[in-house]
């Protein structure tokens, strides 16, 4: 995830003399969270480069969007603020709220893995004061965790991932009037995804992937990112880590064998990448699912 000083929604809140940051944490690659209190304030968000999921924990009955003064917040209400949106908020009275910040790349990976669609075809719908009991429960569980405790980092990152997955599955729509230009053709994308899934244990390089589409590595890398929203190496790492999580949960394979089955050169390289992405070691991850 980018540093907090690059997250515009976070910085807008942090610059307010009336808002107070209770806590913040980088959860995993592409995701972070913050818990805020605020009162008698006005905030604006101007085309942030990241997505924001928010939940009102308490108060908020005097909070509204400036262009929608008749709709008020309340405890449990959710807001979905996509990248590039613009909004202006008025906060009357007290409010306590939680934010989960999601990078464009992490959202793109969700579209690919959950919906099997090109991310550029899709958009996260902007929603104000949504009622979704399941998401609200996840937010409440998230803020009950000790974000400073390394042993709970897996649970907090898993909850944040569940929040994003739910949003992708329920709050994503097709872009209106979209005419896709550039990028890989649909048949190339399907062929490539299938090839990668069957070769995750192998030491793939960009030349091999480009050959599947009969393209030069340079041209392939540009077109891949245009279609998938992430560069090839990031997509490949995400798929390997997804398989690793499945094997750690559901197989008795030793950690070294899991590393090899997912295309990592060594157990130490696997452990470093896994911890960098999820905030815990493969052994810690497996232990949680063996309780």
C-alpha positions in Angstrom: 0.0 0.0 0.0 1.3 3.5 -0.7 2.4 5.5 2.4 -0.4 7.2 4.3 0.8 10.6 3.1 -0.2 9.6 -0.4 -3.8 8.6 0.6 -5.9 11.6 -0.1 -8.9 10.7 1.9 -6.7 9.9 4.9 -4.8 13.2 4.4 -8.0 15.2 4.2 -9.2 13.8 7.5 -5.8 14.2 9.1 -5.6 17.8 8.1 -8.7 18.7 10.0 -8.4 20.3 13.4 -11.6 18.6 14.5 -10.8 15.1 13.4 -8.8 12.8 15.6 -7.0 9.7 14.3 -7.4 6.9 16.9 -5.3 4.4 15.0 -4.1 3.4 11.5 -2.4 0.3 10.1 -1.1 -1.0 6.8 -2.9 -4.3 6.6 -1.4 -6.0 3.5 -0.2 -5.1 0.1 -2.6 -2.6 -1.3 -4.8 -2.2 1.8 -4.7 0.0 4.9 -7.2 1.0 7.6 -7.9 3.9 9.9 -10.2 4.6 12.8 -11.4 8.2 13.3 -13.5 10.5 15.5 -14.8 13.8 14.2 -17.2 16.6 15.2 -18.6 19.8 13.7 -16.5 19.7 10.6 -16.6 19.9 6.8 -14.4 17.6 4.6 -13.9 17.4 0.8 -12.4 14.6 -1.3 -11.2 15.5 -4.8 -10.5 12.6 -7.1 -8.4 10.4 -4.8 -6.3 7.8 -6.5 -7.5 5.0 -4.2 -10.9 3.5 -3.2 -12.3 4.0 0.3 -14.8 1.8 2.2 -16.2 3.4 5.3 -18.5 2.5 8.2 -20.1 4.7 10.8 -19.3 3.1 14.1 -21.3 5.5 16.3 -23.0 8.9 15.9 -23.2 10.4 12.4 -26.9 11.3 12.5 -25.9 14.9 11.7 -23.6 13.9 8.8 -24.6 14.5 5.2 -23.2 15.2 1.8 -23.5 18.8 0.9 -25.4 18.0 -2.4 -27.7 15.6 -0.6 -28.7 17.4 2.7 -31.8 15.3 3.2 -29.9 12.0 3.6 -28.3 11.6 6.9 -25.9 9.0 8.3 -26.4 6.7 11.3 -24.5 4.0 13.2 -23.9 1.0 10.9 -24.2 3.0 7.7 -21.7 2.3 5.0 -20.2 4.5 2.2 -18.3 3.4 -0.9 -16.1 6.1 -2.3 -14.3 5.0 -5.5 -11.1 6.4 -6.8 -11.6 9.6 -8.9 -14.9 10.5 -7.2 -15.6 13.9 -5.7 -17.6 14.5 -2.5 -18.2 17.2 0.1 -19.3 16.3 3.6 -20.8 18.2 6.5 -20.4 16.7 10.0 -22.8 18.1 12.7 -22.3 16.6 16.1 -20.1 13.6 16.9 -19.1 10.7 14.7 -16.8 7.7 15.0 -16.0 5.9 11.7 -13.6 3.4 10.2 -12.0 3.5 6.8 -10.4 0.8 4.7 -8.3 2.2 1.9 -7.8 0.0 -1.2 -5.3 0.6 -4.0 -6.4 0.5 -7.7 -4.1 -2.5 -8.2 -5.7 -4.5 -5.3 -9.2 -3.7 -6.7 -8.1 -4.8 -10.2 -6.9 -8.1 -8.8 -10.3 -8.6 -7.1 -12.0 -8.0 -10.4 -9.8 -10.6 -12.1 -9.9 -13.3 -9.5 -13.5 -13.0 -8.3 -15.3 -11.9 -11.5 -12.9 -13.0 -14.3 -13.4 -9.7 -16.0 -11.0 -7.1 -17.2 -10.8 -4.4 -14.5 -11.1 -1.6 -17.1 -14.6 -2.9 -18.0 -15.7 -2.4 -14.4 -16.2 0.4 -11.8 -16.8 0.4 -8.1 -20.2 2.1 -7.7 -20.3 5.2 -5.4 -22.8 4.6 -2.6 -23.8 6.8 0.3 -25.3 5.5 3.6 -25.7 1.9 2.5 -27.3 -0.7 4.8 -25.3 -4.0 4.7 -25.4 -5.8 8.0 -22.7 -8.3 7.0 -20.2 -5.6 6.0 -21.0 -3.6 9.1 -20.3 -6.7 11.3 -16.9 -7.1 9.5 -16.0 -3.4 10.2 -16.9 -3.8 13.9 -14.8 -7.0 14.2 -12.0 -5.1 12.5 -11.9 -2.3 15.0 -12.1 -4.7 17.9 -8.8 -6.2 16.9 -5.5 -5.0 18.4 -3.8 -3.6 15.3 -0.4 -3.4 17.1 -0.4 -7.1 17.9 1.5 -9.0 15.2 -0.4 -12.2 16.1 -3.6 -10.5 15.1 -2.3 -9.0 11.8 -3.5 -12.1 9.9 -7.1 -11.7 11.2 -7.2 -8.0 10.5 -5.9 -8.4 6.9 -8.3 -11.3 6.3 -11.2 -9.1 7.5 -10.1 -6.3 5.2 -9.8 -8.7 2.3 -13.3 -10.0 3.0 -14.6 -6.4 3.0 -13.1 -5.8 -0.4 -14.2 -9.1 -1.8 -17.8 -8.4 -0.7 -17.7 -5.0 -2.3 -16.3 -6.4 -5.6 -19.0 -9.0 -5.7 -21.9 -6.8 -4.8 -21.0 -3.2 -5.6 -19.2 -3.4 -9.0 -20.9 -2.6 -12.2 -20.1 -2.3 -15.9 -18.9 1.1 -17.2 -21.6 2.7 -19.4 -20.8 3.1 -23.1 -17.3 1.7 -22.7 -15.4 1.0 -25.9 -12.3 -0.9 -25.1 -9.2 0.0 -27.1 -5.8 -1.6 -26.8 -4.9 -4.3 -24.4 -5.2 -8.0 -25.0 -8.0 -9.5 -26.9 -10.5 -11.5 -24.8 -9.3 -14.9 -26.2 -5.7 -13.9 -25.4 -6.6 -13.0 -21.9 -8.5 -16.3 -21.3 -5.6 -18.3 -22.8 -3.1 -16.4 -20.7 -4.9 -16.8 -17.4 -5.3 -20.5 -18.0 -1.6 -20.9 -18.9 -0.5 -19.0 -15.8 -2.8 -21.1 -13.5 -1.3 -24.3 -14.9 2.3 -23.1 -14.7 2.4 -21.5 -11.2 5.0 -24.0 -10.0 7.4 -23.0 -12.8 9.9 -20.1 -13.0 7.9 -18.1 -15.5 9.4 -15.0 -17.1 7.8 -12.3 -19.2 9.2 -13.7 -22.4 7.3 -16.9 -21.9 4.1 -15.1 -21.1 4.5 -12.8 -24.1 5.1 -15.8 -26.4 1.6 -17.1 -25.4 0.2 -14.0 -27.1 2.8 -13.8 -29.9 3.9 -10.4 -28.7 7.3 -8.8 -27.9 7.9 -8.6 -24.1 7.7 -4.8 -24.1 4.4 -4.7 -26.1 3.0 -7.6 -24.0 3.8 -5.9 -20.7 2.0 -2.7 -21.8 -1.0 -4.5 -23.1 -1.2 -6.8 -20.1 -1.3 -3.8 -17.7 -3.9 -2.1 -19.9 -6.2 -5.2 -19.7 -5.5 -6.4 -16.1 -4.8 -3.1 -14.3 -1.5 -4.5 -12.8 1.8 -5.5 -14.3 2.5 -9.2 -15.2 4.8 -9.8 -12.2 2.3 -8.4 -9.7 -0.5 -10.6 -11.2 1.7 -13.7 -11.1 2.7 -13.1 -7.5 -0.9 -12.6 -6.4 -1.9 -15.9 -8.1 1.0 -17.7 -6.4 0.1 -16.3 -3.0 -3.5 -17.3 -3.5 -2.5 -20.9 -4.3 -0.2 -20.8 -1.3 -3.0 -19.8 1.0 -5.1 -22.6 -0.3 -2.4 -25.2 0.2 -1.6 -23.9 3.7 -5.2 -24.2 4.7 -6.1 -27.4 3.0 -3.0 -29.6 2.6 -0.4 -31.2 4.9 2.5 -30.2 2.6 5.6 -29.0 4.5 6.2 -25.3 4.0 9.2 -25.9 1.7 7.0 -28.0 -0.6 4.3 -25.4 -0.6 6.9 -22.8 -1.7 8.1 -25.0 -4.6 4.5 -25.9 -5.6 3.8 -22.1 -5.9 6.9 -21.2 -7.9 9.0 -19.7 -5.2 12.8 -20.4 -5.5 13.2 -21.2 -1.8 11.3 -21.4 1.5 12.9 -18.1 2.7 11.9 -16.3 -0.5 8.3 -17.6 -0.1 8.2 -16.6 3.6 9.4 -13.1 2.8 6.9 -12.5 0.0 4.1 -14.0 2.0 4.8 -11.8 5.1 5.2 -8.7 2.9 1.8 -9.3 1.4 -0.2 -10.7 4.4 1.6 -9.4 7.4 2.4 -12.9 8.8 4.6 -15.9 8.0 3.2 -19.0 6.2 3.6 -20.9 9.4 1.5 -18.4 11.4 -1.1 -18.4 8.6 -1.4 -22.2 8.7 -1.6 -22.2 12.6 -4.7 -20.0 12.6 -6.5 -22.5 10.4 -5.4 -25.4 12.4 -6.9 -24.1 15.7 
